[in-house]
Amino acid sequence: MTKQRLTFSPEFKREAADLVLKQNYSFIEASRSLGIGETALRRWVDQLQQERTGITPKSKVLTPEQQKNQELEARINRLEREKSILKKATVLLMAEEYERSR
């Protein structure tokens, strides 16, 4: 029998981490009351603390600000790739035009 992996929303993770950070629950108390693993909760707390100091994680973000940052970074990367493609296309077209005019 295969055990299915549970997935949690960023909101749930943030609220679970806030139990430890804001409401002073211990990791054991919070993880037992929520029915989640203590290791996962520790990871979420660490991630939330990092995000609040401005560090963007590689995994799914927990805070709305970091989510917006990830979206903007992805958009910047896409636009830079598009710009690079356009530059290369311009060089090719200009080279063709130069060859025709000779």
SVG drawing of the C-alpha trace seen along z (x, -y; Angstrom):
<svg xmlns="http://www.w3.org/2000/svg" viewBox="-5 -48 33 50">
<polyline fill="none" stroke="black" stroke-width="0.4" points="0.0,0.0 1.4,-3.4 1.2,-6.2 0.0,-9.4 1.9,-12.6 -0.1,-15.4 0.0,-18.9 -0.8,-22.0 -1.6,-25.5 0.8,-28.4 -1.8,-29.9 -2.0,-26.8 1.8,-26.7 2.0,-30.4 -0.7,-30.0 1.0,-26.9 4.3,-28.7 2.6,-31.6 1.4,-29.3 5.1,-28.9 6.3,-32.4 3.4,-34.6 1.4,-32.4 4.5,-30.8 3.3,-27.2 6.2,-24.7 6.9,-22.8 5.6,-19.6 2.3,-21.2 1.6,-22.9 2.5,-19.8 0.3,-17.5 -2.7,-19.9 -2.5,-20.3 -1.8,-16.7 1.4,-17.4 5.0,-16.3 7.3,-18.3 10.0,-18.4 7.7,-19.9 6.6,-22.6 10.2,-23.4 10.9,-23.8 7.9,-26.1 8.9,-28.2 12.5,-28.6 11.2,-29.5 8.8,-32.1 11.5,-33.7 13.8,-33.9 11.0,-35.3 10.3,-38.0 13.9,-39.0 13.7,-39.3 15.2,-36.0 13.3,-34.5 13.1,-30.7 13.5,-28.2 10.3,-26.4 6.7,-27.8 6.6,-31.0 4.5,-31.5 4.2,-35.3 2.2,-37.4 5.2,-39.8 7.5,-36.9 4.9,-35.5 4.8,-38.9 8.6,-39.0 8.8,-35.5 6.2,-36.5 8.1,-39.7 11.4,-37.9 9.8,-35.3 8.4,-38.1 11.8,-39.9 13.5,-36.7 10.9,-36.1 11.3,-39.7 15.1,-39.4 14.9,-36.2 12.5,-37.9 14.8,-40.9 17.7,-38.7 15.7,-36.9 14.8,-40.2 18.4,-41.4 19.5,-38.3 16.7,-38.5 17.6,-42.2 21.2,-41.3 20.1,-38.5 17.7,-40.8 20.3,-43.6 22.9,-41.1 20.4,-39.9 19.6,-43.5 23.3,-44.4 23.9,-41.4 21.0,-42.4 22.3,-45.9 25.7,-44.9"/>
</svg>
